Amino acid sequence: MIAICPNPFRDKNCELSMRVAALLNEHGFETCYCPIFADGGDKILPEDIACTSIADIAPSCSLIIVIGGDGTILHAARDIHPQAVPLLGINLGTKGFMANLEPDEYEYVLKAARGEYVLSRRMKLDVSLYRGGVEICRDQALNDIVMHGYGDCIKVAALCNGNRITAFSGDGIILSTPTGSTGYSMSAGGPIVEPNAENIIISPICAHMMSSRSFVLGPDNTITVEMEKQHDRRAYLSVDGCSVTDLCGGDKIIVRRSGSYTLMVDLGLRNFYAVAYEKLR
């Protein structure tokens, strides 16, 4: 089974999704539709399209084709966890760093369906939020973990294996994977890291300090972000832009490399450096 996961707000009337499904069906592959952002999105799908949940069907899938932007791929990756099913993105977003194909290249899905690809194994981060010494939530990030003020300047400190490496007042701080290095982290002045690498990237956001710098750390470190006393200022924790939790002064966010990976299809049409050059110039 091959799941086709359109973002119905990007793929108008699921036109591209239906072309992909028709091509695969013509060559003997079984497909199903699993729209991302289905809350409300399913209302703009053609009435004759039967849909199912990607979380339910993922264990039966050999390939998942995501049609949308990077945000759509991130949602799909979260929805299929903990299933390790290869993801192939067709870009209908703005940058589309995570997508392997552009819309006019959709016929290459046949190569992917036949298994004619290389797997790109993407590191993820486990994150736990502690309040008063008690873990109140945990999550997993493929892209990034962001601590940010609600329009207020907040005070944060970051420690690596218990050793303080930075502390500042500012808009917040980003902990990113290499996959996420071309996202918010880059916009905040962080480095670009090739996606198959394994690093933890720490980038301050608009820090009120002259020596504000990003850190690129090894994957086996444990990073702690301490939310210093916030008074009446509000802040939040965001994981891959999908999960948002309010933060309080004294909260501690613990981040480590995850034991699981996201698998991305690489069809060899272009390398990361060519993509970065084309999309960022």
C-alpha positions as CSV (number, residue, x, y, z in Angstrom):
1,M,0.0,0.0,0.0
2,I,1.2,3.5,-0.9
3,A,-0.4,6.4,1.1
4,I,-0.9,9.7,-0.7
5,C,-1.0,12.5,1.8
6,P,-2.1,15.8,0.3
7,N,-2.3,19.1,2.0
8,P,-5.8,20.1,0.6
9,F,-5.1,23.7,1.2
10,R,-2.0,23.5,-1.1
11,D,-3.2,20.9,-3.6
12,K,-6.3,22.5,-5.0
13,N,-9.1,19.9,-5.4
14,C,-6.3,17.3,-4.9
15,E,-5.5,17.5,-8.6
16,L,-1.9,16.6,-8.3
17,S,-2.7,13.9,-5.7
18,M,-5.1,12.3,-8.1
19,R,-2.6,12.3,-10.9
20,V,-0.1,10.6,-8.7
21,A,-2.6,8.0,-7.6
22,A,-3.8,7.3,-11.2
23,L,-0.1,6.9,-12.3
24,L,0.6,4.4,-9.5
25,N,-2.7,2.5,-10.0
26,E,-2.0,2.2,-13.7
27,H,1.3,0.4,-12.9
28,G,-0.3,-2.0,-10.4
29,F,0.3,-0.2,-7.1
30,E,-2.5,0.1,-4.5
31,T,-3.0,3.5,-3.1
32,C,-5.1,5.3,-0.5
33,Y,-5.7,9.0,0.4
34,C,-4.7,10.3,3.8
35,P,-5.0,14.1,3.9
36,I,-2.9,16.1,6.3
37,F,-4.6,18.9,8.2
38,A,-7.8,16.9,7.8
39,D,-9.7,19.0,10.3
40,G,-11.6,21.2,7.9
41,G,-9.3,20.2,5.0
42,D,-11.5,17.2,4.3
43,K,-14.4,19.6,3.6
44,I,-12.6,20.9,0.5
45,L,-11.7,17.5,-0.9
46,P,-13.7,16.1,-3.9
47,E,-16.7,14.2,-2.6
48,D,-15.8,11.0,-4.5
49,I,-12.4,10.7,-2.7
50,A,-12.5,8.2,0.2
51,C,-10.0,9.1,2.9
52,T,-8.4,7.3,5.8
53,S,-6.0,8.3,8.7
54,I,-2.3,8.1,8.0
55,A,-1.8,7.0,11.6
56,D,-4.1,4.0,11.0
57,I,-2.8,2.9,7.6
58,A,1.0,3.6,8.1
59,P,1.8,0.0,9.4
60,S,0.5,-1.4,6.1
61,C,2.4,1.1,3.9
62,S,5.7,0.6,2.0
63,L,5.8,4.3,1.0
64,I,4.2,7.6,2.0
65,I,4.0,10.4,-0.6
66,V,3.4,13.8,1.0
67,I,2.1,16.6,-1.3
68,G,2.6,20.0,0.2
69,G,5.3,22.0,1.9
70,D,7.8,21.3,4.6
71,G,5.1,21.8,7.3
72,T,3.0,19.1,5.7
73,I,5.9,16.7,5.7
74,L,6.6,17.5,9.4
75,H,3.0,16.8,10.2
76,A,3.0,13.5,8.3
77,A,6.2,12.4,10.1
78,R,4.6,13.1,13.4
79,D,1.4,11.3,12.5
80,I,3.1,8.1,11.5
81,H,5.4,7.9,14.6
82,P,6.6,5.3,15.7
83,Q,6.3,3.6,12.2
84,A,9.5,3.9,10.2
85,V,7.9,4.2,6.7
86,P,9.9,6.1,4.0
87,L,8.5,9.6,3.2
88,L,8.7,11.2,-0.3
89,G,7.7,14.8,-0.5
90,I,6.4,16.6,-3.6
91,N,6.8,20.3,-3.0
92,L,3.8,22.6,-3.1
93,G,5.2,25.0,-0.5
94,T,7.5,28.0,-0.7
95,K,11.0,26.6,0.0
96,G,10.5,22.8,0.2
97,F,13.9,21.8,1.6
98,M,12.5,18.4,2.7
99,A,10.7,17.6,-0.5
100,N,12.6,15.5,-3.1
101,L,10.4,16.3,-6.1
102,E,8.8,19.4,-7.6
103,P,5.3,19.1,-9.1
104,D,6.4,18.7,-12.7
105,E,8.6,15.8,-11.6
106,Y,5.7,13.8,-10.1
107,E,6.2,10.8,-12.5
108,Y,9.4,9.9,-10.5
109,V,7.1,8.5,-7.9
110,L,7.2,5.3,-9.9
111,K,10.9,4.9,-9.1
112,A,10.1,5.4,-5.5
113,A,7.3,2.9,-5.6
114,R,9.7,0.3,-7.1
115,G,12.2,0.9,-4.4
116,E,14.7,2.6,-6.6
117,Y,16.0,5.1,-4.1
118,V,18.4,5.7,-1.3
119,L,17.2,6.2,2.2
120,S,18.1,9.4,4.0
121,R,18.0,8.8,7.8
122,R,17.1,11.9,9.6
123,M,18.0,12.5,13.3
124,K,15.3,13.5,15.7
125,L,15.3,15.0,19.2
126,D,13.4,13.9,22.3
127,V,12.2,16.7,24.5
128,S,10.8,16.6,28.0
129,L,9.4,19.6,30.0
130,Y,9.9,19.5,33.8
131,R,8.0,21.8,36.2
132,G,8.9,21.6,39.9
133,G,11.0,18.5,39.2
134,V,8.0,16.6,37.6
135,E,7.8,15.8,33.9
136,I,4.6,17.3,32.6
137,C,5.0,16.5,28.9
138,R,7.3,15.0,26.3
139,D,7.5,15.1,22.6
140,Q,9.8,14.4,19.6
141,A,11.1,16.8,17.0
142,L,12.3,16.2,13.5
143,N,12.9,19.9,12.8
144,D,13.2,22.1,15.9
145,I,12.3,22.9,19.5
146,V,11.5,26.5,20.2
147,M,11.2,28.4,23.5
148,H,9.8,31.8,22.7
149,G,8.1,34.7,24.4
150,Y,4.6,35.8,23.6
151,G,5.8,39.2,22.4
152,D,7.9,39.6,25.5
153,C,11.6,39.5,26.2
154,I,12.4,36.4,28.2
155,K,15.4,35.1,30.1
156,V,16.8,31.7,29.3
157,A,20.0,29.7,30.0
158,A,21.3,26.7,28.1
159,L,23.5,24.0,29.6
160,C,25.3,21.2,27.9
161,N,25.7,18.1,30.1
162,G,25.2,20.4,33.1
163,N,27.7,23.1,32.0
164,R,26.3,26.5,31.2
165,I,27.1,27.6,27.7
166,T,24.9,30.6,27.2
167,A,22.4,32.8,29.1
168,F,20.7,35.9,27.9
169,S,17.5,37.9,27.6
170,G,15.8,37.9,24.2
171,D,13.0,36.6,22.1
172,G,13.9,33.0,22.8
173,I,16.1,30.1,21.8
174,I,16.0,27.3,19.1
175,L,17.3,23.7,19.4
176,S,17.4,22.3,15.9
177,T,18.3,19.1,14.1
178,P,20.3,19.2,10.9
179,T,17.0,18.8,9.0
180,G,15.7,21.9,10.8
181,S,18.9,23.9,10.2
182,T,17.4,25.5,7.1
183,G,14.3,26.7,8.9
184,Y,13.8,29.0,11.8
185,S,17.3,28.3,13.1
186,M,18.8,29.7,9.9
187,S,16.6,32.8,10.0
188,A,17.9,33.4,13.5
189,G,21.4,33.3,12.3
190,G,22.2,29.7,12.8
191,P,24.4,27.6,10.5
192,I,23.3,25.4,7.7
193,V,24.1,21.7,8.4
194,E,23.6,18.9,5.9
195,P,20.5,16.9,6.8
196,N,22.2,13.5,7.1
197,A,24.5,14.8,9.8
198,E,23.9,14.2,13.5
199,N,24.2,17.4,15.5
200,I,22.2,19.5,18.0
201,I,22.2,23.2,17.0
202,I,21.5,25.9,19.5
203,S,20.5,29.3,18.1
204,P,19.5,32.3,20.2
205,I,16.7,34.4,18.9
206,C,17.3,38.2,19.0
207,A,19.5,37.9,22.1
208,H,20.3,41.1,24.0
209,M,24.1,40.5,24.0
210,M,27.0,41.5,21.8
211,S,28.5,38.0,21.6
212,S,25.4,36.1,20.7
213,R,26.4,33.0,18.7
214,S,25.0,29.6,17.7
215,F,26.5,26.3,18.9
216,V,26.8,23.1,16.9
217,L,27.1,20.3,19.4
218,G,27.6,16.5,19.1
219,P,24.6,14.3,19.1
220,D,25.3,12.5,22.4
221,N,25.0,15.6,24.6
222,T,22.1,16.4,26.9
223,I,20.9,19.9,26.6
224,T,19.0,21.7,29.3
225,V,17.2,25.0,28.8
226,E,16.2,26.8,32.0
227,M,13.4,29.3,31.9
228,E,14.6,31.9,34.4
229,K,12.1,33.9,36.4
230,Q,9.6,35.4,34.0
231,H,7.6,37.6,36.3
232,D,4.4,38.3,34.4
233,R,5.9,37.6,31.0
234,R,4.5,34.7,29.0
235,A,6.4,32.1,27.0
236,Y,5.7,28.9,25.1
237,L,7.4,25.7,24.0
238,S,6.8,24.7,20.3
239,V,7.9,21.4,18.8
240,D,8.1,21.3,15.0
241,G,5.6,24.1,15.0
242,C,2.9,21.6,15.7
243,S,2.7,21.2,19.5
244,V,2.6,24.3,21.7
245,T,2.8,24.4,25.5
246,D,2.8,27.4,27.8
247,L,6.0,27.8,29.9
248,C,6.5,29.2,33.4
249,G,9.5,30.6,35.2
250,G,11.7,27.8,36.6
251,D,10.7,25.3,33.9
252,K,13.4,23.0,32.5
253,I,13.4,21.6,29.0
254,I,15.6,18.5,28.6
255,V,16.6,17.6,25.0
256,R,18.5,14.5,23.8
257,R,19.0,12.7,20.6
258,S,16.1,10.3,19.9
259,G,16.6,6.6,19.4
260,S,14.3,6.7,16.4
261,Y,14.8,8.3,12.9
262,T,12.6,9.6,10.2
263,L,13.3,8.0,6.8
264,M,13.2,10.2,3.7
265,V,13.4,9.0,0.1
266,D,16.3,10.3,-1.9
267,L,15.9,9.7,-5.7
268,G,19.2,11.3,-6.5
269,L,17.8,14.0,-8.7
270,R,19.8,16.8,-6.9
271,N,22.0,17.0,-3.9
272,F,21.5,19.1,-0.8
273,Y,24.1,21.7,-1.8
274,A,22.4,22.4,-5.1
275,V,19.1,22.7,-3.4
276,A,20.4,25.1,-0.8
277,Y,22.1,27.2,-3.4
278,E,19.0,27.4,-5.6
279,K,16.5,28.1,-2.8
280,L,18.6,30.5,-0.7
281,R,20.4,32.7,-3.2
